[in-house]
Amino acid sequence: MGYTAGSYGGGNGYGGLITSTATILVLFILLVIVSRSVLGY
């Protein structure tokens, strides 16, 4: 996924770094939402 995002951002350069960071951030937010739902708070 990071490779595809890097290619889309114009190779494994600045655009790829931004998309990878954004992907990690989204996954982290989803993880927080899921754990909050499971723990019930």
ZADO-1210 file (C-alpha; in nm, 4 decimals, padded with zeros to 6 digits):
<atoms>
<atom x="00.0000" y="00.0000" z="00.0000" code="MET" pos="1"/>
<atom x="00.2861" y="00.2329" z="00.0833" code="GLY" pos="2"/>
<atom x="00.4487" y="00.1488" z="-00.2490" code="TYR" pos="3"/>
<atom x="00.1329" y="00.2310" z="-00.4424" code="THR" pos="4"/>
<atom x="00.0817" y="00.5543" z="-00.2502" code="ALA" pos="5"/>
<atom x="00.4455" y="00.6461" z="-00.3135" code="GLY" pos="6"/>
<atom x="00.4082" y="00.5846" z="-00.6857" code="SER" pos="7"/>
<atom x="00.0912" y="00.7928" z="-00.6897" code="TYR" pos="8"/>
<atom x="00.2666" y="01.0759" z="-00.5086" code="GLY" pos="9"/>
<atom x="00.5391" y="01.0815" z="-00.7735" code="GLY" pos="10"/>
<atom x="00.7767" y="00.8020" z="-00.6803" code="GLY" pos="11"/>
<atom x="00.9200" y="00.7179" z="-00.3412" code="ASN" pos="12"/>
<atom x="00.9760" y="01.0801" z="-00.2475" code="GLY" pos="13"/>
<atom x="00.8040" y="01.3597" z="-00.0585" code="TYR" pos="14"/>
<atom x="00.4512" y="01.2672" z="-00.1726" code="GLY" pos="15"/>
<atom x="00.4984" y="00.9062" z="-00.0673" code="GLY" pos="16"/>
<atom x="00.6103" y="01.0161" z="00.2773" code="LEU" pos="17"/>
<atom x="00.2999" y="01.2305" z="00.3250" code="ILE" pos="18"/>
<atom x="00.0628" y="00.9558" z="00.2110" code="THR" pos="19"/>
<atom x="00.2333" y="00.6973" z="00.4323" code="SER" pos="20"/>
<atom x="00.2054" y="00.9270" z="00.7346" code="THR" pos="21"/>
<atom x="-00.1612" y="00.9968" z="00.6572" code="ALA" pos="22"/>
<atom x="-00.2314" y="00.6229" z="00.6217" code="THR" pos="23"/>
<atom x="-00.0672" y="00.5476" z="00.9578" code="ILE" pos="24"/>
<atom x="-00.2625" y="00.8320" z="01.1187" code="LEU" pos="25"/>
<atom x="-00.5946" y="00.7005" z="00.9831" code="VAL" pos="26"/>
<atom x="-00.5151" y="00.3472" z="01.1016" code="LEU" pos="27"/>
<atom x="-00.4265" y="00.4825" z="01.4460" code="PHE" pos="28"/>
<atom x="-00.7546" y="00.6757" z="01.4701" code="ILE" pos="29"/>
<atom x="-00.9494" y="00.3656" z="01.3661" code="LEU" pos="30"/>
<atom x="-00.7644" y="00.1629" z="01.6287" code="LEU" pos="31"/>
<atom x="-00.8548" y="00.4182" z="01.8983" code="VAL" pos="32"/>
<atom x="-01.2226" y="00.4171" z="01.7928" code="ILE" pos="33"/>
<atom x="-01.2379" y="00.0366" z="01.7941" code="VAL" pos="34"/>
<atom x="-01.0682" y="00.0041" z="02.1326" code="SER" pos="35"/>
<atom x="-01.2993" y="00.2688" z="02.2801" code="ARG" pos="36"/>
<atom x="-01.6005" y="00.0769" z="02.1487" code="SER" pos="37"/>
<atom x="-01.4687" y="-00.2513" z="02.2883" code="VAL" pos="38"/>
<atom x="-01.3803" y="-00.1062" z="02.6280" code="LEU" pos="39"/>
<atom x="-01.7069" y="00.0871" z="02.6362" code="GLY" pos="40"/>
<atom x="-01.5997" y="00.4425" z="02.7216" code="TYR" pos="41"/>
</atoms>
